[in-house]
């Protein structure tokens, strides 16, 4: 089976077919690109249907419910029923809305996530091989933020606008730690090409840079706008936030965009820190590499769902403080330590270098914890009861009541 | 031209089309019975007061400014990281100095309370 060892034979076969039809070589290549782009975009879109089922089922289990279980085996056909229902819903356009932006926002929301995919290496020799892939990810990853802002602004609804305002503050705050955390794998691999970054991971980068991996993961969850960072659509405060005025398929596009973005975060985390498509046998059988990447990405996605099912929502000032006053300085320090140590330890082999960096990361983490404990002590008054005082700040003792019968 | 970027160019045209297709299908499949009440702003059930297109609070601009400074300067660090093998120790130290300056800017913004959220 030549196909299993080298999937590009399909491309060559198709090219010969097109040339056989009498197309010019450049037109044949263009047609191949269009077909490839269609395949690459349709795959994730179909995968979302499964993700929606999985997430509903997993969150239901965490909350001690059954989740969808009526339509099809284990409720697997539930998302299809939902799509059919959403397709036949009325497409309401508010009279006061900015029509053009109102239409543009849901399209951009999904397209912005899909556009991340051409940069992702799916296996040895297949998938993205972009020379500035990391910069591309940073640039294109902001598009879905833009979509949320457009949606909130165009609907001319105060709740939607509040959601959009919060989005602006949140997304731009968490962009900084992401960019900083992305610098670490680039530094370790000496390349912005994700294919090279995967190739450089003889030792997974999560060993050499666990702090960067953690920062990337947490900040990405915030960037996607998932619980516990889902202030932009906090139901209990601003009803549905930015997509309050959307109905039918437009709402579904936001929904699908968010789910796909969460999974794409898993894919990027797997590529940058967990070895991407690497695994036993992936060098000779690229299809196997795709499977490994999928498993790693899915495990990371499961952790995101798990966090969603477990954590309460964070208040906005805490959210911004967490990014600016904790993640950003931590990422800067981690970057500096990685840069210095990596230059000093360059002659060593892959494993000793990774282990030394791991130890350094551990030291940074311990120092951070000590610092945090100091901050905590300064912010909180000592909880020691003085004579005649109650230890709880806002507690007023009840009036002493006369005992009955006196 | 680099074929990768041609592919991405094709993708940039196709991805919005793929996202727009279901919306258009839904738009034409669903019923169309607009009325003034349905198309009104959905807020609390009461008549809405005023326009939602108001001015931003100045605080958002502060965050946006700090973000802009950081993001633009961080992009300069990417070439530094890519060429790391070829750099002499001096250039590495210079890069570190750059990061320390960023850190100093962050601490400055922090102390000037640009990063605090006021209600």
Interface residues (C-beta under 8 A of the other chain):
Chain A: X29 X30 X33 X34 X36 X37 X38 X40 X41 X42 X45 X86 X87 X88 X89 X90 X91 X92 X93 X94 X95 X96 X103 X106 X107 X108 X109 X110 X111 X114 X115 X117 X118 X128 X129 X130 X131 X134 X135 X136 X138 X153 X155 X156 X157 X158 X159 X160 X161 X165 X168 X169 X172 X173 X175 X176 X179 X180 X183 X186 X187 X190 X191 X192 X244 X245 X248 X249 X250 X252 X253 X316 X317 X320 X321 X324 X325 X328 X329 X332 X333 X335 X336 X339 X340 X342 X343 X346
Chain B: X2 X3 X4 X5 X6 X7 X8 X10 X11 X12 X14 X15 X16 X18 X19 X20 X22 X23 X25 X26 X27 X29 X30 X31 X32 X33 X34 X36 X38 X39 X40 X41 X42 X43 X48 X51 X52 X53 X54 X56 X57 X60 X63 X64 X66 X67 X70 X71 X74 X75 X77 X78 X81 X82 X83 X84 X85 X87 X89 X92 X95 X96 X99 X100 X102 X103 X106 X110 X115 X116 X117
